[in-house]
Amino acid sequence: MEQSTKDKQSAKKGLFKNEKRNLPMIIFDNVEKTYHNGVDAIKNLSFQIEEGEFVFLMGSSGAGKSTLIKLILLEETPTSGRIFVNSHNVSKIRKSRIQRYRRSIGVFFQDFRLLEKKTVFQNIAFAMEIMGASKKEITEKVDITLSLMGLTAKRNEYPGQLSGGEQQRVALARAIVNGPDILIADEPTGNLDPENSAEIMSLLQMINSYGTTVLVATHEQYMAEKMGKRVIVLNHGHTVTKESTDVIPTKEAPIEETAQEPVKEPVPEQKPQEENSTPVQVEIPVASINIASAQQQKEEQEEPKEDNENA
């Protein structure tokens, strides 16, 4: 009996630390958000996004996309309903732990928000500095991320010296340098031409291929259709519809011992992906979004060379 109690306590502790996950990455369960002026930004909203999914969030201006993102980031709190992100019931996260919670979420915006007086390297490093990372760790991870984004040659340049597409890649690099579990892109191609837009979407797809859950808020329907990913459509925050390609089946698991299970919605049957379908090709260096894995792969590649020299 004592051992059973310890196991339950250990499991609960592990769930909070993300040591084990048996829930979808994001769950909205009958969520409503009403502002003080009486505007219903979100109403009766229920959906879920599985770990490792790539999902588009669509809707016209005022549909509730920005409010939904703010709810995920805990910049706003729901009026009613429940939200679970990365196995956390966000309503139970204390203020002192909000920054820790946000470490697992990377965000980048269409207006870049780069620091004009800092170089490309310094802009990306800044995201790690505020987390208290060491100089050695910052240098290693920023260099790998620069390579991943094809920005190594731009390392010491300033935002004003870069093209719009290059600035967007710096913003994306800053969003992923801490290795987030979730990447939220808010209108990532709104200010870009078609060529740069295709490049950014290819980068997002590559990041997703390494296991990062990607949520892209956009009003560009053709882009979502071209990517062939699941689409969640908001209609003035009141209803949500799903258009599914590549839907991952729902995982059934209790959220907490005392919590009720979130509302389960019918999930369309998963369609097999075509083996020959390929994303837009972009000439960029390919490395793992998992910084530790990238370093390990590099070391493994170097080992045979040493063996040959000794031979």
Secondary structure, 3 states (H helix, E strand, C coil): CHHHHHHHHHHHHHHHCCCCCCCCCEEEEEEEEECCCCCEEEEEEEEEECCCCEEEEECCCCCCHHHHHHHHCCCCCCCEEEEEECCEEHHHCCHHHHHHHHCCEEEEECCCCCCCCCCHHHHHHHHHHCCCCCHHHHHHHHHHHHHHCCCHHHCCCCHHHCCHHHHHHHHHHHHHCCCCCEEEEECCCCCCCHHHHHHHHHHHHHHHHCCCEEEEEECCHHHHHHHCCEEEEEECCCEEEEECCCCCCCCCCCCCCCCCCCCCCCCCCCCCCCCCCCCCCCCCCCCCCCHHHHHHHHHHHHHHHHHHHHC
